[in-house]
Amino acid sequence: MDPFADIDLDSESVWLDGAWYTRQDLARRIKEMIETGDFRVSRPSQALERLEAALAQARVVTVRMPADLAETISATASRLGRPVGHLVREAVAYYLAAAAAYGAAQAAPQQPGPVDVDLSDDADRVKKAR
C-alpha cells in the first residue's frame, strides 16, 4: 500500500540492489563508480532522486497514543523488520481507504435486492398451451 515501500522515510534511505542506502551512501557509491570507470550510474542516480523527492514531500506528524498500543506497534515493527513509522503510515492509509470506500458505498444509490419470481404458473400455462 505504501507507494514508497522501497524508501524508508525514518532512516532517510532507499532500497537498492539488496541493501539500504542513505543519500551519503548513494553519493559515495556514484562517485566510486565514476572513479573506477563504471559510468552505469543511472540506477543509483535514479534511486537518489526518488529518495530526495520522497523526503521533500514528507511531513512530520506527532501522535500521542496509549503505552500499550505504542508497545504493540513497536513489537510488530521489530518482528516485521520495518520502522514504526512505516507501520503507522500503512495503517493510516488503510484506514483512510476503508473510510473512503465506506463513504462511497453509503453515497451510492441503493441497488434493489434480489426479487423472488414464481414461475410455476407460467410453466403450467406453457404445458397447457401445447
N, C-alpha and C positions, 0 to 999 in steps of 0.2 A: 504494500500500500504506500509505503514511503517512496516518493519519487527520487529521493536522494539516498537510496538504500546502500549505495557504494560510497557514500560520503558520511563521515562521522562528524557531525557538527560540534559535538562536545570536545573532541580532541583536535578538531580542525585538521582532519586528514582524509585521504581518499584511498580507496582500494584499487591497486593496480598490480597486475602480474603476481597475484598471490600474497601481497603484503600491503600494509597501511603506510602511506607516505604523507608527511606534513608538507607545507609549502617549501620549507627549507630543504627537506629531503629531496623533493622533486627538482628544485633548482640545482641542487648539488648533483643529482643524477644526470640532468640535462647537460650541465657543464662538463661532467666527466665523459659523457658520451661524445660530445663535440671534441674535447681534447684528445680522445683516443681515435678520432677519425670516424666515429659512428654518427652519421648525420640523420639517422632514422629517429628523430626526436618528436615526431608528431604525436604519438600516443601519450608519452609523459607530458608533453606540452598541452594537449587537449585535457588531460586529467587535471593539470594545474589550473587551466582556465575554468573548468567545471567547478573545481573546489573554490576558486576565487568568486565565481558567480553565486554559488550557493551561500557562501559566507556573507556576501554583500546583501543577499535577500533575507537572511536570517534575522530574527528579532529575539531578544531575550525576554522571557516571561517568567516571573517569580510566582510560585504557588505554595501555599501552606496546606498541609494535609495531616491527618492523624498519624501518629507514630507507627501504628500497626500497618497502615496502608503503605507508608514510606518504606518500612522494612520488607513488606511483601514485594513491592516493586523492585527494591534493591536486590533481593534474593533471586527474583525471577530474571532480572537483567544479568546477574552473575551467571546463573545457570545457562542462559542463552548466549552468553558471551557478547552481549551488546551493552552499550551505555544506558543508564537510566533515562536520559533524555530521549533516546530512540524509542524506548517503550512508551513513554508519556506521549510523544508526538504521534506514534502509531495508534494509541488508544484514543486520543482526541480526534484524530482523522476518522477512525472507525465510528466513533460516536456521532460525529457530525454527518457522516454519510448515512448512517442509520436514521438519524433525525430527519434529514432531508428526504429520504425515501418514505418515511412515515408521513411527513407533511404532504408529500406529493400524492400519496395514496389517499389521504384524507380529503385533499382538494379535488381529486378526480371524481367525475360523476359516477355514482354507484351503478354498477352493472347489475341487471336483473339476475336473480339466482336461477337455478335450473327449474324448468317447468315440467311437471308431470303431465303426460299426454296419454289418455286411454284410447288405444287404437282397436280395442276388442270389438266395438260396434262396427267400425269400418271394415274389419276383417270379415265379420258376419255378413255385411252388405255385399262385399266383393264375392263371397261364396254364393250368395243367393242370386246375384246378377248373372252368374254363369249358367 
